[in-house]
């Protein structure tokens, strides 16, 4: 793990750019643009949303942005007609972007550009604020407690009606968020209204009326063109005052968002983006915000590669929040696709033209599992032709990753797919939902679940836990399952014995750690809530746990349950289980799930695009 400390800021290697990231690049680094002056900690920012967003704000912002968003999201079909799309890259850390509904402010091409001499007094600079956040991340190895708090700084900007936008990683695991305006010494308390982990966007509110006096929200511009000038504004390391750097738009495509381990549309620029720029806006020559700085790419073979989140992604985030009252995420199709570049492969599948992608695997938790089959060839998405390399037309002359079209949808939307099955063309409809991960990148609610039985500490396997433990401790088998296994049903978890709190009741088991528990008294364990339910309802004399590699742990039930109070007291643990496990366990599909478990084994296919050794396969 490459960690370098520079001017009070941490840089992380691509393989650990943020907790839970599966992105891995040899000799390359991701730079988180929020500043953490005092702590050695691999974590950015994100957490559960706080209720209470202004309906007035949301409606105004989404409607205001909708018109331009439609124009900017447009890609061009082969017949010259417009439609929407998305892009993809790999291994970066996002700094924050904004996106609005489907309406926005149209750019006046005759509007006078801001001269360099007048930049110091430009009004839009006053809408950029500095964010001070105190983070308290969970301790995934000791899930009943938190880690030591640390602080970081980032950037944000005003969008009107008491709202600010910043990066989700800037306010991850926040316990206190404060903001300060340019030219002001007063810091004002802010609340997190919503977090979009995949898109690395967070919505903040500031209740103080004094903070908003004389302020003007930023205006949003359309998706830029290549070589358009871009100005990045924020509060990076190197000083305390506002910083401005200039560059041009280098590339627009689907980019890997390191914080959310997702792939969404991103804009590559060559303007300097440094730690502390996270959440700061990027402007065009008209002083309009065209994106939010959120990540950079570090490599021995490249330099000056930074990324901003385009307004189209911000639009999706805000429209989702307005519609549902919370952030629900970006959907996926839930299929593993293979490119059809080889003519013999297309001929074998009866694909008449140079188009389409082959379905090689379908996620069992997706709606596509009820519609698509392995061997189907997807040739169109909502009447937009899909090329043999998995791309669709973008703007007038370009092409972009097929997944862009999916990212324009919302949870529960229906997409019409044109497919070839057995040489016959047909149309099918698929309901799109966010992808379910067997080993999650982030923990809902921020705090991991845990269960302590006679000193045995059980917790679900997660990417943050893997990040805290060394690979030798986790073991190759668990790492393989984390990288190559899909959830077979919604709610499935890999439950592990994290450690054993030594006590006379568990003599002989003290050295066990990070072992997957498979069954309790012969019943297959589905998730940690199911394990808690099995223990609570057990009437047998013994609790018999079967672990990976056929290892058995047997405890006398009454003695085990009776020892809990003394063990908790001896180790200073407040409760034998996390709060979420105190709720009643409901299981209305028990027989169906048991059948799935009995007839399906864990897979051998990478569940992340970054884990493939070549680009012939991709998840969508």
N, C-alpha and C positions, 0 to 999 in steps of 0.2 A: 504494500500500500504506500503510494507516494504521497507524502504530506510535506508541504513547504510553508514556512511561516515568513511572511513578508509584510512589514509595516503593520503588524497587528492583524493580518488577514490570512485566512487559510485557503490554500489551493488543494484540490483533491484530484487524485488520479481518476480517469474515466470509469474505472471499474467500481469506484465508490463515490461517485459524484454526489449522490445524496442517498440517504437511508432508503434501502429498498430498490435502488436502481440496478438493473441487470446489464447495463451497458458496459462493455469492456473493450478498450482500445489499447493496444500495446504502445508504449512510449508516447502516449497522448494524455492530456489532462483536461479536465473540465474546471472552469473557474466559476465559483458561485459569486454573484455580484453583491450579495449582502455582506456587510463587514462584521466580523466577530473578533473583537480586539483581545479577548482574554482567555478564550476556551479552546482546547484541543477537542473538537467534537465534530463528527461527521453528521451534520443535520442542517436542514434549511428551515423552511417554515410552512406550516399548514395545520389546520385543525377544524373542529366542528363549527358550523355557522352559528352566529348569534341572531336571534329573531329580531324583527322590527324594522325591516327596510321600508323606506317611504314609497308608497304606491305612486305618488305623484312623480317622484324621481324616476322610478323604473319605467313608467309609461312614457314620460317625456323623452328619456334617453333612448329607449328602444325605438320609438316612433321616429325620433329625430334622425336616427342612424339608418333606418331601414332602407331608404331609397338608394343611398350610396352603397350600402352593403350588397344589394342585389347587383349593382353594376360591377363592384369590385370582385365579387365571387364568380363572375361570369367566366366560363371557359367556352371555347368554340368547338362546335361539332363539325363534322366533315362537310356539312351543308352550309356552314357559315352562321348557324343559329347559336344563340347563347345558352349556357347552362352553367351549373356550379361544379366546383371540384376541390381537391385536397392534395397535399404533398408529404414527402417523407424523407428523413435522414437518419443518422444514428449518433448516439453518444454525445449529448450536450446537457448543460444545466440551464433551466429556464429562469429568466429574471422577471418576467411579468409582462403581460400584454393585456390589451383591452379589446373587447369586441362588442358590437351592439346588434340589436335586433336586425331588421331588414331595412332599416331606414337610416339616412344620415345626411350630413351636410354636403351639398354638392360643391365641388371646387369651381371657383370662378377663374377661368383661365386668364382673364384680363386683370386679376387682382395683382397689385404691385408686390413684388417680392421684397422680403425683409433684407435690407442692406446690412453688411457685416458691421458697419460703423454704428448702426442703431440696435444691434443685438443686445447690448448691455441694458438698454432701457425697454426692450420688447416686453409687452404686457404678459405674453404667454409664459415667460420665465417665472413670474410670480405665482403661477398655479402649481409649480413643482415644489413639493415639500419633502422634508427629511423625516424618515421613520426611525424611531427608536423602539426596539422590541426586546423584552426580557422573555427568554424561552426556558421552559422546564420540561424536558423530554422524559418520556417513560423510561424506566430501567427494564428492558425486556428480559434480562437474565434474572432479575429480582422483581417480578411484575407487580408486587404489592406496593412498590415505592417509586419515587421519581429520581432522576439524576440531578446532580447539582445544576442550578440555574446558570445561564450565561446570557450575554447581551449581544446584540448585533444592530447594525444600522443599514438602512436601505433608502429607497426613494419611492415617492407616490405622487399622484397629481389629481387635481380637482376635476370632477365631471358634473358638478352642480347639485343643488338640493341637498347639501350636507353630506355628499358622498365623495370618496376617494377610491382610486384604483391602484393596486400594487401587485406584487407577486405573492403567490401562496407561500413560497418558501421563505419569504421575508417575515411572515407571521406564523410560522409553523410552531405548534406546541406553545403558543403565547400565553403568558400570564399577565403581561402588561404591554400595552401598545401606546406610544405617544408620538405626536407629530409636531413639527415646528416649521413655520413659514419662513421664507427667505426674508432676511432683514429683521427678524423678530427673535427675541431671547426667550419667549414664553413657549413652553411645551404644553400641548393640549392632549387630554386623554382621548383615545379612539377605541371603537369597538369593531370587531370583525363580524360582518353580516353574513358573508358567504365565502366559501373557498372552493375553487375548482382545481383539484389536484392534478388531473390530466393536463389541463391547459395552463397550470401554474398562475392562476389569477385569483386575487382576493379583493373583496369589496369591503371598504371600511366606512364608518360613519363617525362624525365628530359633532357632538351636541352643542358645544359652545358657540353662541352667536358671535362672540368677539373674534373667534378664529376666522369666520367667514366675511368679516367686514371688508368691503372694498375688493373682494375677490371676483375673478371672472373664470368660469370653467373653460377648459380647452375645447377647441373645435376639432372635429375629426376629419381627416382627409381620406381620399380613396386609396386603394391599393396602388403602390407606386410602380413605375416601370424600371427596368434595368438602367443603371447609370444615373438615375435620379439622385439628386443631392439629399443627404439626410443629416440631421443634427441631433445628437444624443445629449440629453440634459439630465443631470442627477447630482448625487452627493457621494462620489467615489472616494477611495482612500487617497491620501496625498494632501489633504487639507480639510477645512470645515465648511467652506463656502460652496456655493453652487458651481458646478463644472460643466463646460460645454465642449464637445468634440464633434468634428465633422468628417463625413465620408460620403460614399455613394452606395447605392443598392447593387449588390453583386449577384444575387441569385434569389429566386422565389420558388420554393418547392416544399414538399412534405418533409418535415424535419423531426428528428427524435427529440422529445422533450424529456430531459434527464430527470427532472423532479417527479414527473408523473409516470415515467416509463411508458410514454405514449408517443404516437406519431400524428402530428397535425401540421397544418400549413405554417410555414415560417419564412422569415425574410432574412437573408444573410447580408451583412453590411461590413464595410472595412473601417468604420469609425471605431475609435478606442472605447471599449467597454471593460470596466474594471470593477472589483469588489466595491459595493456601495451603490453602483448604478442600477441594481435590481429594482424593478418597479418604476423606473424613470421613463418618461416619454421620449419618442423619437419624432422629430418634426421634418416636414418638407419645407421648401423655400417660401411657401405662403404662411408659415407659422401654424400649420395644421398638424395634429398628431396622427401619425400613420402607423404607430405601433409602440410596443413597450419593450425596453431592453430586458433580457432575461437570462442569457447564457452565452458562453464563449467556447471556442474550440482551441485547445492547446496541443501542439505537436511539434516535434523537432523538425518536421518537414513543412510546416505552414505557420503563418503569422497573420495577425489582423483579421481574424475570422470571428465575427460576433453575430448574434442573432436577436431579432426582435419579434414579438408576437404581433401578427397583423390584426387590423381592426375586424376582419371577418371572424376570427376566433373569439374576440371580445364580444362581438355581436351575439354569437351562439351562447356564450356564458350568460349574458344579461337577459336574453330572451328566455332561456331556460329558467333563470331565477324568477323572472316576472311571471311566467306561466305556472310554475309549480310551487313558488314560495320558498324554494331551496334549490341548490345545485344538484342535478340528477346525473350529469355526466354526458360523455360522448358515446354514442352507440357503436357497436361493431357487428359485422356479419357473422363472425364466429366460424370461419372456414380457413383451412390451410390451402393455399393455391400454388400451383406450379406453372411457370411460364411455358408457352408453347412456341418457342422459337424454331424448334426443329421440324422440318417439313414432314419427315417420316412419322413423327409423333402425331402431328395434326392429321395426317392421312389415316393412321391407325384408329383415331378417334372419330373419323368421318367429319372433320371440320373442313369445310370447303374453301375457306379463305384464311388470310393471315390475321386471325383474330382469336380472342378468347383466352381464358386461363382455366387450368384443370383443377378440379376440386380433389384434393388428396386426403383431407381429413375434415371432419365436421365436429365442432365443439358440442359435447352432449348436453350442455346447459343452455345452448342457444336455440331459438325457434327454428333456425335453419336445419337442425337435426331432424325436424319433422317434415322437411320439404326437399332438401338437397340430399344427394347420395354421392359417395365416392365414385369418381369416374365421370360426373357431370362436367360439362364445359360451360362456364359463364361467358357469354358473348356480349351482353348488354346489361346496363343498370339504369332503370328508369328511362329506357329508350336511348341511352348514350352508349355508343359502341365501345367495347373494351378491347384494347389491342393485345397482341400475343405476348407482350412484355409486361402486361398488367398495368397499362397506362391508358389515360383518356385525353382527349384534346383539351388544351388550356389556352385561353385567350386566342389570338389569331393564328399563331404559328407554333406554339409550344405544346408539350404534353406533360402530364403530371400523373402521379401515382393514383391508381384506381381507388385507393382508400380515402382519397380526398372527398369523393362523392358521398361515401358513407358518413364522414365526419360532418357533413352539412345537415344530416338528419338529427332528429331528437329521439329520446327514449320513447318507444312505443310506436314510432312511425313505421309505415309499411312501404317497402321497396319492391318494385316489380323487376324481376330478373329474367332476361332471355337466356335460355340454356339449350344445349344440345345433349340429349341423353340417348345413347344407343343409335346415333345417327339421325334422330328425329328432333326437330326444333320445337320448343314449347315455351310458354310463359308461366312463371310461378311467382307467388307473393310471399315475402318474408317479413316478419315483424322484427325490428331492430332493437336491441337492448345492450346495455354496457356488458362487457365481458366479465365473467366470473373467474377469478384466479384461485386455484387451490392453495397457493402460498401467496398471500397478499403483499403488495408493495407498501401499503399504508394500513394502519389499524383504524377502523371506524371508531370514532369517539376518542381516539388518542391513547387510551390505556388498554393494554392487553388483558385478556381473560386469563384466569389461573384457578387452580383447584389443588388444595393440599389435603392429602389423606395419609395419616400416620407418617408425616414428614416427607412423603413423596409429592413433589411439586410438578403438576401437569400444566401445560400451556400449549396453545396452537403454534405450529411452526409459521414463521413470518420472515419476510426479507429483512426487516430491522433486527430481528433476533439473530439471523445468520450474520448480519453485519457486526453485531456485538461479539459473537463467539468466533473463535478461530476455526478454520476449515477442518483441522485435525480433530477438534472437539465435536463439531457437527457430524462429521463422518461422510464418506463418499456416497453411501447409499441415500442418505437424506438429501444431500446436495443434488444428486441425480434426480430424485423425485421432484425437488423444487424446480429444477430447470426443464424437466422433460415430461411432467405429468399434468394432465388437465383434470379439473373437477368433474366427477361423473354425475353429480347432482348438485343443485343449489344448496349451499350451506355446508358442504363437505369440508373437513379440515384434516390436516395431519396433526394429531395430538401427540406430543412428546413428553417424556419424563425429563424435565429440565435439570433437576438435581434432587438429591436426597438429603434432607435435614436430619443429621445423625441422631438417633434415639434408640433406646433398648428395644423398642417395638420393631425396628427395621434393621436389626443386626444382620449383616451379610449382604446388604443391598446398598451400603453407604457410598460406594464408589461409582454407582451408576449415574450417567448423565447423558442428556441429549439422545435418548433412545425412543423410537416410536412405539407407542402402545397400540396393539392391534385389537385385542378382545378383552372383555371382562366377563368371567364365568361363561365363556363360550360365545358371547354375543359380540358381533363386530361393532366397533366404535365408529360412529359417523362424524362426530365433532365433540368439542369439549362440553357442550350443554348436554349432549346425549350421555357422555360419561358421568357427569354429575347426577343425571336422572337415574342411571343404572345403579349407582352407589346408594342413592337415597332410597330406592325402591327394593334393594336387595334384602332378602330374608335368609340367605344361605349362611352357613357357619363361617365360610371362608370367602375372602375376596381374592380371586385368582386372576392376575394380570398376565397376559401373554404379550411379549414384546417381539420386535424384529429379531431375527436369528434364533427363534424358538426359545428364548430365555423366559423363564417363569418367575413371577414374584407372587408369593402366597402370604396373605395376612389373615389373622383371626379377626373377623369382622368387628365384634363388639370391643375387643381390645384396641383395634386400630382406630375406631371412631372415638373411643374413650380417651385416647392419648392426645387428641388434637389440642385441647386447652393448654396442657402443659408444654407441648411443643411450640405452640404459637407464643406463649408467654416467654419461653426460654430464648426464642429468636427475635422477639420484639416485633411480631407480625400482627397487624390489627385484626385480620379476618382470615378464615380458612378458605374463602373463595371470593372472587371478584363480585362486584355488585350485580353485574348482568346475569350471573348464574343463580341468583336468588329468585328470579322470575320463574313461574310455572313452565314446565317443558311441554310443548305441544307437538304431536307427531301424527298427522292424519294420512301420511303416505308411507307408513312403515314397511308394508309388504313390498311396495314398488321399489323402494330404496334398497331393501335387502336383496331383491332380485338383481338390481343393477350391480351391487357390490359383488355378488356371487359370480356374475358372468362377464365382468370386465376387469381387466388388470390395469395397473398403471402403465402409461404409454412410454414410448421411446422416441418421441418427436419433440424437439425444442418448442417451448410455448412462447418464446419471444423471438422476434425477427433478428435481434442482435446476436442470438446464439447460433444462427446458421453459419456454416463455414463458407457458403457462397450465396449469391443473390438469386438463385433459381427458384427458391421457395419463399413465400411470404404469407403472413397472417393478415386477414382483412376482417 
